[in-house]
Amino acid sequence: MERDVSALVEESELGGRKPRGFGRHLLFTLGVVWSLFQLWATEMGTLDPMRLRAVHLAFALALAFLAYPGRRGPRDRIPLLDWILALLGVLGALYVVLDYYGITQLRGGIPSGRDVFLGSLTLLVLFLAAWRVVGPALPIIASVFVLYALTGPKGLLPFTLPPWLQLHAGSQWGQLMGQLYTTAEGIWGVPLGVSATFVFLFVLFGALLEKAGAGHFFIQVAYALLGHFRGGPAKAAVVASALTGVVSGSSVSNVVTTGTFTIPLMKRVGYPPEKAGAVEVASSSNGQLMPPVMGAAAFIMAEFLGIPYTQLILIALIPALLAYATLFITVHLEALQLGLKGVPRSELPPLGPILRSGFHYLLPLAYLIYALVGLRLTPERAALNTIFFMLVLILSQEVWRSFRGGAGVGFGLLRGGRLILEGLEAGARGMVGIALATASAGVIVGIVTMTGIGFGLTDIVERLSGGNLILVLVLAQLTSLLLGMGLPTTANYIVMASLVVPVVLQLSEKAGYTVPPVAAHMFVFYFGIMADSTPPVALAAYAASAIAKSDFWKTAVQGFVYELRTALLAYMFFFSPKLLLLGVGSVLEGVWIVLSALLGMTAFSASLVGFLHKRALLWERALLMAAALSLVVPGLLTDLVGLGLFLMVYAFQRMRK
């Protein structure tokens, strides 16, 4: 079982190929050199953004073909075709670095024949790499956009689409390559730029923190604190996943890191295997919501919105805490319904020794928050300083352990150096999928900008919804969930932010409802993170069901049900941006809004679980759902209605034998 779970993580995030000899050493060296290059580029700060992005993608393309085998490719060696594809990808990306002056200055934005050829080659190799690493959905969608750009009376494909969709004259292939390859409006656009700066450093920080042993420390702390409560292992899973989300932005890695420990314990105290796996799926998927280190999409969101990442952290904090608080309540209700107990205190690890052994893992996190919020450093500088902090911490930790064990300082330095190199390689491996996803999504963003397709999409959505804002949001929600079945969270968010968010904002304004842009972006981001828990493609559920030895479909569906509270929360902060700390008049008003949202989400969870004080009857579940929906928009009347319905159900259950 553990071998299957490890294989799933390796295939989805680390490649899964384990060549022997030279190939193994090359993959390790490439990962370490990529991380060192990113650290050097951030420290120096002198490399042109487009060149930095090109080198960043060159490393990703090389690792994509060398570390990720094709569906039928060998896993113990690197075949000749993959060597060729890797070299072509590196050539296409580094050409932009080598002929940067000619591309940007001499030719004045008009691509030469060589530019067009190498641009075409790079686009093809990029799509092949993305297909291999992140799945077929993203390159297929990007290819459809490429074909759309070529249609029109002046395009390479002369046929035209319906008038409401054919919003441009069409492009020739050379024009399109000029847009996508020789400017910063396509492959080398903002999404890849964010991947090459903020995201890489934060992923590397998480990898180093994990190698140091922080993940195990967080799990042990949560278990020691909460294990003795009713359904304690499930509550420990929620808290541990929230903490591990700081270390890992990946749902699958989060499931494997915490789930291998918490899922068997949940089963031991009485959780059915499917529910034990589902709790881990829901809590791990939400790891990307938890500041200060959120998923890659959050950094791209800050760039799209033009706001500091520190501001986005504060905006995202209350919804993230609400999401986890409600999941905590949900697992408590499940424990009550199942009549579960906790783990005896005598069997729990003592908290004091755990804190003493791992308290130092909190220091880099504390410094990161201080650097971002207190010192107001840029995210790149804050992350870079924290990485240097981590390097010193790892070496000091291993030297101290070796000294105490009598092995000597030299052995500790060697062990610490090995952990650092492994962390550098793991951080780079974890970036391959993100780099390819952002580069491919950049193609979509560039074509959206070039063709103005967003205007036609607005008309389509307006016709389908009849201008009804709720229907507009439901369509946006369904679109995000459908994309989430095939796209990773980052790519899903980029596509939604480019296509759907402008539509939502325009139609909201037409409906007379002014929405802050960040609320619309957060709305699609929240649905995007549900990708890993949305059947049929739910990688987190595959990992959790493998650990729990449960039926995949039952685990995935139950995990999706638990995740629905995240969907309700997205509607709450869309209609009440004060949940995002926007326009809050006073502390009392902020507390009222948060408590109103928490009550609504608790009612929603109780309705889904079917338990409040006792097992809920059908009509009681309907009243709880009505209470939850009435609390979506805070106000005196809606809050009184929601509170009244909630208390009514609770009173009926108290009186019912």
KETOR-862755 format. One line per field, with one value per residue (C-alpha): residue number from 1; residue in one letter; chain; x, y, z. Coordinates in steps of 0.02 Angstrom, whole numbers, plus 50000, padded with zeros to 5 digits. Example, Ala and Ser with C-alpha at 12.3 -4.5 7.8 and 13.67 -1.06 7.14 Angstrom:
REM residues 2
i	1:2
aa	A:S
ch	A:A
x	50615:50684
y	49775:49947
z	50390:50357
//
This chain:
REM residues 657
i	1:2:3:4:5:6:7:8:9:10:11:12:13:14:15:16:17:18:19:20:21:22:23:24:25:26:27:28:29:30:31:32:33:34:35:36:37:38:39:40:41:42:43:44:45:46:47:48:49:50:51:52:53:54:55:56:57:58:59:60:61:62:63:64:65:66:67:68:69:70:71:72:73:74:75:76:77:78:79:80:81:82:83:84:85:86:87:88:89:90:91:92:93:94:95:96:97:98:99:100:101:102:103:104:105:106:107:108:109:110:111:112:113:114:115:116:117:118:119:120:121:122:123:124:125:126:127:128:129:130:131:132:133:134:135:136:137:138:139:140:141:142:143:144:145:146:147:148:149:150:151:152:153:154:155:156:157:158:159:160:161:162:163:164:165:166:167:168:169:170:171:172:173:174:175:176:177:178:179:180:181:182:183:184:185:186:187:188:189:190:191:192:193:194:195:196:197:198:199:200:201:202:203:204:205:206:207:208:209:210:211:212:213:214:215:216:217:218:219:220:221:222:223:224:225:226:227:228:229:230:231:232:233:234:235:236:237:238:239:240:241:242:243:244:245:246:247:248:249:250:251:252:253:254:255:256:257:258:259:260:261:262:263:264:265:266:267:268:269:270:271:272:273:274:275:276:277:278:279:280:281:282:283:284:285:286:287:288:289:290:291:292:293:294:295:296:297:298:299:300:301:302:303:304:305:306:307:308:309:310:311:312:313:314:315:316:317:318:319:320:321:322:323:324:325:326:327:328:329:330:331:332:333:334:335:336:337:338:339:340:341:342:343:344:345:346:347:348:349:350:351:352:353:354:355:356:357:358:359:360:361:362:363:364:365:366:367:368:369:370:371:372:373:374:375:376:377:378:379:380:381:382:383:384:385:386:387:388:389:390:391:392:393:394:395:396:397:398:399:400:401:402:403:404:405:406:407:408:409:410:411:412:413:414:415:416:417:418:419:420:421:422:423:424:425:426:427:428:429:430:431:432:433:434:435:436:437:438:439:440:441:442:443:444:445:446:447:448:449:450:451:452:453:454:455:456:457:458:459:460:461:462:463:464:465:466:467:468:469:470:471:472:473:474:475:476:477:478:479:480:481:482:483:484:485:486:487:488:489:490:491:492:493:494:495:496:497:498:499:500:501:502:503:504:505:506:507:508:509:510:511:512:513:514:515:516:517:518:519:520:521:522:523:524:525:526:527:528:529:530:531:532:533:534:535:536:537:538:539:540:541:542:543:544:545:546:547:548:549:550:551:552:553:554:555:556:557:558:559:560:561:562:563:564:565:566:567:568:569:570:571:572:573:574:575:576:577:578:579:580:581:582:583:584:585:586:587:588:589:590:591:592:593:594:595:596:597:598:599:600:601:602:603:604:605:606:607:608:609:610:611:612:613:614:615:616:617:618:619:620:621:622:623:624:625:626:627:628:629:630:631:632:633:634:635:636:637:638:639:640:641:642:643:644:645:646:647:648:649:650:651:652:653:654:655:656:657
aa	M:E:R:D:V:S:A:L:V:E:E:S:E:L:G:G:R:K:P:R:G:F:G:R:H:L:L:F:T:L:G:V:V:W:S:L:F:Q:L:W:A:T:E:M:G:T:L:D:P:M:R:L:R:A:V:H:L:A:F:A:L:A:L:A:F:L:A:Y:P:G:R:R:G:P:R:D:R:I:P:L:L:D:W:I:L:A:L:L:G:V:L:G:A:L:Y:V:V:L:D:Y:Y:G:I:T:Q:L:R:G:G:I:P:S:G:R:D:V:F:L:G:S:L:T:L:L:V:L:F:L:A:A:W:R:V:V:G:P:A:L:P:I:I:A:S:V:F:V:L:Y:A:L:T:G:P:K:G:L:L:P:F:T:L:P:P:W:L:Q:L:H:A:G:S:Q:W:G:Q:L:M:G:Q:L:Y:T:T:A:E:G:I:W:G:V:P:L:G:V:S:A:T:F:V:F:L:F:V:L:F:G:A:L:L:E:K:A:G:A:G:H:F:F:I:Q:V:A:Y:A:L:L:G:H:F:R:G:G:P:A:K:A:A:V:V:A:S:A:L:T:G:V:V:S:G:S:S:V:S:N:V:V:T:T:G:T:F:T:I:P:L:M:K:R:V:G:Y:P:P:E:K:A:G:A:V:E:V:A:S:S:S:N:G:Q:L:M:P:P:V:M:G:A:A:A:F:I:M:A:E:F:L:G:I:P:Y:T:Q:L:I:L:I:A:L:I:P:A:L:L:A:Y:A:T:L:F:I:T:V:H:L:E:A:L:Q:L:G:L:K:G:V:P:R:S:E:L:P:P:L:G:P:I:L:R:S:G:F:H:Y:L:L:P:L:A:Y:L:I:Y:A:L:V:G:L:R:L:T:P:E:R:A:A:L:N:T:I:F:F:M:L:V:L:I:L:S:Q:E:V:W:R:S:F:R:G:G:A:G:V:G:F:G:L:L:R:G:G:R:L:I:L:E:G:L:E:A:G:A:R:G:M:V:G:I:A:L:A:T:A:S:A:G:V:I:V:G:I:V:T:M:T:G:I:G:F:G:L:T:D:I:V:E:R:L:S:G:G:N:L:I:L:V:L:V:L:A:Q:L:T:S:L:L:L:G:M:G:L:P:T:T:A:N:Y:I:V:M:A:S:L:V:V:P:V:V:L:Q:L:S:E:K:A:G:Y:T:V:P:P:V:A:A:H:M:F:V:F:Y:F:G:I:M:A:D:S:T:P:P:V:A:L:A:A:Y:A:A:S:A:I:A:K:S:D:F:W:K:T:A:V:Q:G:F:V:Y:E:L:R:T:A:L:L:A:Y:M:F:F:F:S:P:K:L:L:L:L:G:V:G:S:V:L:E:G:V:W:I:V:L:S:A:L:L:G:M:T:A:F:S:A:S:L:V:G:F:L:H:K:R:A:L:L:W:E:R:A:L:L:M:A:A:A:L:S:L:V:V:P:G:L:L:T:D:L:V:G:L:G:L:F:L:M:V:Y:A:F:Q:R:M:R:K
ch	A:A:A:A:A:A:A:A:A:A:A:A:A:A:A:A:A:A:A:A:A:A:A:A:A:A:A:A:A:A:A:A:A:A:A:A:A:A:A:A:A:A:A:A:A:A:A:A:A:A:A:A:A:A:A:A:A:A:A:A:A:A:A:A:A:A:A:A:A:A:A:A:A:A:A:A:A:A:A:A:A:A:A:A:A:A:A:A:A:A:A:A:A:A:A:A:A:A:A:A:A:A:A:A:A:A:A:A:A:A:A:A:A:A:A:A:A:A:A:A:A:A:A:A:A:A:A:A:A:A:A:A:A:A:A:A:A:A:A:A:A:A:A:A:A:A:A:A:A:A:A:A:A:A:A:A:A:A:A:A:A:A:A:A:A:A:A:A:A:A:A:A:A:A:A:A:A:A:A:A:A:A:A:A:A:A:A:A:A:A:A:A:A:A:A:A:A:A:A:A:A:A:A:A:A:A:A:A:A:A:A:A:A:A:A:A:A:A:A:A:A:A:A:A:A:A:A:A:A:A:A:A:A:A:A:A:A:A:A:A:A:A:A:A:A:A:A:A:A:A:A:A:A:A:A:A:A:A:A:A:A:A:A:A:A:A:A:A:A:A:A:A:A:A:A:A:A:A:A:A:A:A:A:A:A:A:A:A:A:A:A:A:A:A:A:A:A:A:A:A:A:A:A:A:A:A:A:A:A:A:A:A:A:A:A:A:A:A:A:A:A:A:A:A:A:A:A:A:A:A:A:A:A:A:A:A:A:A:A:A:A:A:A:A:A:A:A:A:A:A:A:A:A:A:A:A:A:A:A:A:A:A:A:A:A:A:A:A:A:A:A:A:A:A:A:A:A:A:A:A:A:A:A:A:A:A:A:A:A:A:A:A:A:A:A:A:A:A:A:A:A:A:A:A:A:A:A:A:A:A:A:A:A:A:A:A:A:A:A:A:A:A:A:A:A:A:A:A:A:A:A:A:A:A:A:A:A:A:A:A:A:A:A:A:A:A:A:A:A:A:A:A:A:A:A:A:A:A:A:A:A:A:A:A:A:A:A:A:A:A:A:A:A:A:A:A:A:A:A:A:A:A:A:A:A:A:A:A:A:A:A:A:A:A:A:A:A:A:A:A:A:A:A:A:A:A:A:A:A:A:A:A:A:A:A:A:A:A:A:A:A:A:A:A:A:A:A:A:A:A:A:A:A:A:A:A:A:A:A:A:A:A:A:A:A:A:A:A:A:A:A:A:A:A:A:A:A:A:A:A:A:A:A:A:A:A:A:A:A:A:A:A:A:A:A:A:A:A:A:A:A:A:A:A:A:A:A:A:A:A:A:A:A:A:A:A:A:A:A:A:A:A:A:A:A:A:A:A:A:A:A:A:A:A:A:A:A:A:A:A:A:A:A:A:A:A:A:A:A:A:A:A:A:A:A:A:A:A:A:A:A:A:A:A:A:A:A:A:A:A:A:A:A:A:A:A:A
x	50000:50137:50227:50071:50047:50229:50217:50065:50159:50314:50214:50105:50237:50413:50407:50417:50569:50717:50857:51018:51194:51225:51039:51004:51150:51100:50921:50984:51111:50985:50867:51004:51075:50900:50871:51043:51012:50846:50930:51070:50950:50845:50998:51076:50912:50997:50932:50802:50629:50606:50777:50743:50578:50662:50797:50665:50563:50720:50753:50570:50565:50726:50661:50489:50558:50700:50608:50431:50412:50275:50128:50222:50397:50528:50552:50727:50813:50794:50757:50835:50672:50659:50839:50798:50638:50729:50868:50742:50648:50808:50861:50694:50692:50875:50866:50768:50913:51049:50964:50871:50939:50892:50717:50675:50774:50841:50685:50563:50438:50428:50484:50611:50593:50710:50603:50446:50528:50599:50438:50338:50460:50451:50262:50250:50377:50291:50123:50202:50287:50128:50030:50156:50168:49999:49886:49804:49671:49781:49874:49710:49625:49776:49777:49593:49638:49780:49659:49537:49673:49705:49522:49447:49448:49632:49688:49782:49617:49502:49333:49241:49145:48974:48977:48960:49119:49224:49289:49452:49509:49620:49808:49939:50057:50202:50097:50042:50220:50270:50139:50171:50360:50447:50350:50306:50122:50121:50233:50345:50199:50149:50101:50273:50353:50268:50322:50502:50506:50384:50324:50492:50563:50412:50406:50592:50566:50430:50541:50684:50566:50497:50672:50718:50575:50443:50302:50319:50332:50168:50078:50144:50094:49917:49899:49965:49848:49688:49703:49611:49456:49304:49355:49526:49627:49510:49530:49717:49710:49623:49748:49900:49845:49822:49999:50071:49989:50120:50256:50176:50064:50014:49856:49927:50087:49985:49876:50027:50123:49982:49866:49987:49982:49806:49698:49743:49712:49542:49496:49556:49436:49289:49283:49231:49375:49287:49254:49430:49502:49377:49422:49604:49556:49456:49584:49732:49647:49618:49804:49824:49707:49812:49925:50065:50122:49973:49969:50053:49888:49887:50049:49980:49820:49919:50010:49849:49766:49919:49918:50058:50061:50059:49891:49824:49879:49772:49626:49633:49659:49480:49405:49546:49519:49331:49358:49461:49353:49200:49289:49339:49155:49106:49219:49156:48976:49027:49110:48952:48844:48955:48974:49163:49288:49464:49631:49676:49798:49917:49939:49971:50146:50185:50172:50319:50457:50382:50385:50561:50623:50543:50509:50647:50541:50425:50566:50580:50390:50389:50529:50438:50281:50385:50480:50319:50208:50328:50477:50368:50498:50450:50392:50551:50667:50570:50571:50755:50805:50698:50783:50954:50884:50830:51003:51083:50945:50968:51156:51141:51009:51113:51273:51183:51107:51274:51361:51233:51243:51432:51456:51555:51528:51597:51467:51330:51392:51395:51219:51155:51235:51152:50981:51006:51050:50900:50790:50858:50822:50648:50602:50652:50559:50404:50413:50411:50221:50193:50315:50238:50061:50097:50187:50044:49915:50015:49976:49790:49810:49907:49774:49633:49722:49757:49582:49464:49370:49318:49189:49104:49105:49016:48876:48862:48853:48730:48615:48626:48596:48470:48574:48537:48691:48663:48654:48813:48903:48834:48896:49067:49067:49023:49152:49287:49238:49237:49407:49467:49437:49580:49683:49794:49739:49862:49813:49629:49642:49737:49609:49464:49545:49576:49407:49275:49321:49301:49131:49076:49132:49045:48881:48886:48900:48756:48652:48686:48802:48978:49102:49285:49393:49483:49317:49286:49464:49450:49283:49358:49515:49412:49325:49492:49566:49425:49510:49602:49442:49322:49280:49317:49492:49532:49715:49703:49560:49663:49803:49684:49586:49749:49802:49628:49605:49435:49331:49397:49226:49149:49302:49303:49116:49123:49274:49182:49034:49149:49224:49055:49073:49214:49092:48968:49109:49153:48974:48981:49132:49074:48913:48997:49173:49191:49236:49393:49422:49368:49272:49248:49192:49238:49301:49125:49060:49201:49166:48979:49012:49133:49015:48870:48972:49028:48848:48793:48932:48898:48715:48769:48887:48756:48632:48756:48813:48634:48675:48668:48623:48544:48527:48431:48266:48239:48139:48269:48406:48301:48282:48469:48504:48380:48470:48637:48573:48493:48661:48755:48724:48744:48611:48500:48349:48444:48546:48391:48307:48461:48489:48305:48299:48460:48399:48230:48310:48424:48276:48172:48317:48343:48160:48155:48196
y	50000:50124:50081:50122:50290:50336:50290:50403:50551:50517:50502:50656:50772:50702:50612:50431:50390:50316:50289:50206:50274:50434:50473:50468:50583:50701:50719:50755:50881:50969:50993:51061:51177:51243:51288:51367:51468:51533:51583:51670:51761:51824:51879:51971:52041:52095:51965:52031:51958:51879:51796:51733:51657:51574:51492:51441:51355:51274:51183:51131:51063:50965:50884:50854:50735:50662:50633:50599:50445:50437:50321:50172:50238:50147:50202:50135:50224:50378:50331:50424:50511:50592:50652:50731:50814:50881:50955:51034:51111:51183:51249:51335:51417:51469:51546:51688:51713:51704:51816:51926:52089:52040:51985:52137:52276:52242:52165:52283:52149:52077:51895:51827:51659:51583:51659:51582:51412:51405:51477:51339:51209:51277:51283:51102:51039:51139:51059:50885:50916:50984:50834:50718:50808:50892:50790:50815:50943:51098:51073:51028:51186:51291:51211:51258:51438:51432:51372:51510:51641:51576:51584:51733:51818:51867:51714:51559:51465:51573:51510:51621:51582:51654:51845:51847:51742:51799:51958:51972:51966:51814:51793:51715:51591:51714:51846:51721:51665:51847:51867:51704:51684:51850:51956:51944:51923:51736:51595:51718:51810:51854:51676:51606:51761:51728:51545:51599:51720:51706:51529:51443:51518:51474:51297:51279:51345:51215:51076:51124:51136:50963:50888:50962:50864:50998:50896:50756:50884:50968:50800:50750:50916:50905:50725:50760:50909:50836:50647:50620:50717:50633:50584:50655:50582:50666:50833:50806:50773:50940:51039:50943:50969:51155:51164:51049:51161:51289:51165:51088:51173:51004:50913:50742:50769:50836:50680:50565:50664:50673:50535:50390:50433:50501:50388:50225:50313:50375:50199:50134:50246:50198:50307:50206:50194:50304:50443:50432:50455:50592:50694:50691:50737:50889:50951:50925:51010:51164:51177:51297:51420:51442:51596:51642:51513:51483:51390:51452:51525:51649:51730:51744:51819:51955:51994:51998:52113:52223:52211:52163:51981:52035:52118:51960:51860:51970:51961:51771:51742:51747:51634:51508:51502:51484:51341:51243:51289:51223:51062:51040:51058:50937:50799:50831:50807:50648:50585:50622:50535:50381:50380:50386:50414:50481:50394:50364:50495:50357:50310:50487:50560:50688:50866:50938:50832:50855:51044:51043:50933:51035:51209:51276:51232:51376:51503:51515:51529:51666:51756:51740:51820:51956:51991:52002:52097:52182:52227:52239:52154:52095:51913:51866:51948:51879:51702:51713:51770:51632:51502:51561:51548:51369:51322:51379:51293:51125:51128:51180:51047:50906:50964:50970:50798:50723:50805:50736:50565:50563:50554:50716:50887:50835:50698:50823:50945:50806:50750:50929:50961:50804:50861:51032:50956:50840:50990:51090:50944:50913:51096:51097:50934:51008:51157:51063:51048:51228:51299:51201:51243:51429:51433:51340:51449:51600:51547:51557:51727:51795:51739:51807:51977:51966:51917:51996:51833:51888:52007:51867:51759:51897:51895:51705:51701:51846:51754:51591:51673:51804:51930:51842:51861:51698:51601:51689:51630:51454:51448:51510:51380:51237:51294:51297:51125:51052:51127:51063:50885:50904:51055:51082:51222:51350:51327:51320:51487:51570:51516:51568:51735:51773:51719:51711:51842:51989:51918:51903:52081:52154:52064:52102:52286:52272:52190:52340:52246:52316:52179:52210:52122:52023:51946:51881:51814:51729:51655:51561:51520:51431:51325:51293:51214:51086:51006:50875:50823:50827:50656:50575:50651:50671:50630:50671:50546:50413:50436:50439:50285:50190:50229:50195:50037:50106:50118:50263:50324:50324:50414:50543:50579:50595:50709:50816:50828:50889:51013:51090:51201:51286:51323:51403:51507:51572:51635:51714:51822:51864:51939:52003:52063:52117:51935:51978:52125:52247:52398:52337:52486:52425:52275:52235:52235:52118:51998:51998:51957:51816:51739:51753:51661:51528:51497:51481:51360:51258:51244:51193:51059:50994:50980:50882:50769:50745:50777:50923:50872:50711:50628:50753:50708:50757:50913:50965:50951:51059:51192:51189:51212:51358:51434:51417:51498:51642:51680:51693:51882:51956:52077:52101:52015:51872:51840:51834:51713:51601:51603:51570:51419:51349:51366:51294:51134:51122:51146:51014:50892:50927:50889:50735:50571
z	50000:50049:49888:49787:49875:49853:49669:49650:49724:49619:49459:49489:49562:49553:49386:49438:49329:49421:49295:49344:49335:49238:49215:49402:49441:49300:49364:49539:49474:49363:49511:49625:49490:49449:49631:49647:49488:49556:49720:49626:49509:49655:49755:49608:49540:49378:49255:49132:49172:49000:49008:49185:49128:48978:49085:49211:49074:49000:49163:49176:48998:49025:49185:49109:48977:49079:49244:49181:49070:48941:48972:48900:48925:49029:49209:49238:49092:48982:48800:48653:48606:48777:48766:48597:48660:48814:48705:48586:48732:48806:48634:48604:48775:48781:48606:48685:48807:48675:48545:48669:48596:48419:48468:48575:48490:48315:48238:48323:48370:48192:48203:48081:47997:48128:48268:48194:48173:48349:48420:48336:48400:48577:48576:48516:48644:48782:48743:48738:48906:48984:48919:49000:49168:49204:49090:48921:48968:48974:48808:48722:48786:48738:48564:48541:48581:48455:48321:48371:48347:48171:48115:48027:47857:47872:47969:47920:47935:47828:47889:48014:48171:48220:48233:48423:48437:48288:48369:48273:48092:48119:48126:48016:48097:48100:48187:48317:48352:48368:48504:48596:48578:48551:48677:48861:48814:48784:48844:48937:49014:49192:49246:49203:49279:49445:49436:49407:49554:49701:49678:49656:49814:49921:49853:49888:50065:50092:50025:50141:50290:50249:50231:50400:50479:50506:50429:50556:50697:50647:50641:50812:50890:50821:50878:51053:51073:51001:50999:51164:51111:51033:50857:50901:50756:50631:50720:50723:50535:50506:50609:50544:50363:50393:50463:50329:50197:50246:50201:50047:49919:49849:49902:49860:49958:50103:50102:50100:50231:50359:50299:50322:50507:50536:50425:50515:50682:50622:50572:50738:50839:50727:50571:50418:50293:50164:50290:50361:50187:50145:50299:50244:50065:50120:50246:50128:49980:50086:50127:49982:50067:50223:50233:50238:50109:49994:49830:49671:49610:49754:49696:49519:49589:49679:49516:49413:49541:49560:49750:49870:49920:50102:50072:49991:50144:50256:50135:50129:50315:50383:50247:50270:50458:50430:50308:50433:50583:50492:50441:50623:50672:50533:50595:50773:50714:50624:50783:50883:50755:50753:50942:50934:51072:51072:51096:51280:51343:51396:51213:51152:51132:51269:51206:51304:51227:51053:51070:51138:50996:50856:50920:50807:50653:50701:50693:50501:50488:50618:50527:50360:50431:50515:50353:50251:50372:50493:50383:50227:50119:49946:49940:49844:49971:50119:50047:50000:50175:50251:50140:50201:50378:50338:50273:50436:50537:50448:50472:50655:50688:50615:50700:50868:50842:50790:50937:51059:50979:50990:50800:50788:50710:50541:50522:50565:50433:50303:50349:50348:50179:50110:50175:50095:49927:49938:49980:49833:49716:49789:49772:49589:49553:49634:49516:49350:49340:49398:49271:49127:49182:49194:49026:48940:49025:48968:48789:48831:48915:48766:48643:48751:48750:48564:48506:48633:48656:48829:48756:48661:48816:48913:48785:48794:48984:48987:48866:48962:49131:49076:49173:49339:49448:49544:49381:49322:49478:49462:49281:49338:49476:49359:49232:49365:49430:49255:49217:49385:49328:49205:49256:49408:49524:49456:49274:49320:49410:49266:49138:49249:49293:49109:49042:49177:49308:49186:49137:49319:49358:49204:49232:49419:49376:49252:49389:49501:49619:49637:49677:49723:49593:49729:49784:49607:49593:49763:49709:49560:49661:49793:49664:49579:49735:49733:49580:49683:49772:49624:49549:49430:49426:49611:49642:49827:49842:49752:49879:50028:49972:49946:50125:50196:50090:50043:49885:49781:49723:49896:49966:49825:49836:50027:50013:49886:50004:50143:50021:49979:50133:50036:49896:50017:50090:49916:49894:50067:50036:49860:49927:50086:50044:50225:50259:50160:50279:50143:50207:50386:50489:50664:50760:50820:50641:50589:50733:50692:50508:50551:50679:50557:50424:50549:50603:50422:50379:50537:50488:50312:50379:50501:50357:50249:50391:50452:50634:50756:50934:50872:50703:50597:50516:50335:50376:50506:50375:50259:50395:50429:50244:50239:50389:50299:50140:50234:50315:50150:50149:50324:50382:50533:50455:50371:50527:50636:50515:50506:50694:50726:50610:50683:50863:50815:50750:50901:51021:50931:50940:51126:51160:51049:51134
//
